[in-house]
Amino acid sequence: MLNEQEQFYLKHEEDVNACLQALRSIILSMDKEVTAAWKYGMPMFCYKGKMFCYIWTHKKTGQPYLGIVEGKHIEHPKLIQEKRARMKIMLFDADKDLPVKTIKSILKQAIDLYKTGKIATK
């Protein structure tokens, strides 16, 4: 029987699933302190135990996206605030190659919030 995480990826169309899996791999490759978790019914990623990003699909468009928990602290033209106070998201077209350099740049900025102590990890 599949666990919730496996079910999450498999319930999406093949292109969206592949995009989400690729995002997962990129996130986990960013730092040895990054771990995968399952919180609030979604794939969440933590840095030293603190939630820092997650992956999901947009409710209206169905597009896969990367959510940055403390996105309000990061200025980047690809990050969208929408109606969120704290988080920002980056949407992706599942039929196109992921902008890996941009994703890694944003993730590095997010991790640096914790490394520098701007966001406490304890």
N, C-alpha and C positions, 0 to 999 in steps of 0.2 A: 504494500500500500504506500502511496506517495505522501510525503509530508506536505505541510502548507506551502513551503517555499517552492518545492518542485511543482506543485499544482499551480502556483501563481504563474510561473513561466510557461507552463504547458497550456494554460487556458487562452493564451494569446495566439494570434495568427503567427505563422512562421517568421515573417519579416520583423514583426514587433518583438517576438520572443528572442530572435537573434540579436536585435538591437539591445534589449534589456540585458541579455547574457554578456554581451560585449562591454556594456557599461559596468556591469558587476566586476568583470575581469580588470578593467582599467582602474576602478576604485580600489580594489584589493591590492593592486600592484603599486599603489602610491607610497605606502609606508608600512613597515613591519608592525606598527601599532594599530593599523586599521583592521577591524574585524567585522564580519557579517553577523547580523542579528535579524530576528523576526519580531518586530514590534508594531503594535497598532494594526496588525493584519497586513503588513507590507515589509518588503526587504529594506532594512535599515542598516546603515554602516556607522560604526563607532570608531572614534579615535580615543584610545586609552579609556574605553568604557563610556565615553560621552557621545551621544548621537550627533553626527555631523552632516550626514547626507542620506538620501534614500532615492530609490527609483520607483516610478509609477507610470500610469498612463493618464493623460488628460481626460477629464470627465466629458467634455464637449467634443473634442476633436479625435480622441482615441490615440493621440500621438504619445510615444514614450517620452519621458522626461527625467531629468536629474534634478532633485530638490536639494537645496543647500539650507540646512537648518538655521544657521546664523547668517543667511544671505543678506540681511539688512546692513551688515558690516562690509559687504563686498560690492564695489562698483565695477560692473562689466556690462558692455552693451548687449551681450547675449542673455543676460539674466533678467527675468521678468518678475516683478513683484506681485502682480494681479491684486487680489484683495487680502493678501496675507500681510500681517504686521511684521513678522520676523523672518519668514522664509522667502526665498526666491527660487525660481525654476528656470531650467534651460530645456526648451523643447527640441525634439529631433524628428526628422523625416526618416521613417524606418526603411524607406527605399533608397536612401543615399548613404554614402560612407559617413561614419562619425567623424566630426572634427576633433580628432584625438588631442592635438596640440592645445586647442582651446579648452577642452574638458580638463586636461591635466593642469593647465594654468589656473583654472577656477578652483579645482580641487586642492591645489597647492596653497592657494590663498585661504581656502577654508581651513585646512590643516594648520596653517601658520597662525590662525586666530587662537588655536589651542596651544601651539608650541610657544608662542610669545606671551601667553598668559592673558591675552585680551578676553578670552573666554576660559574660565576656570575648568580644570579637569578633575578637581577634587571637591 
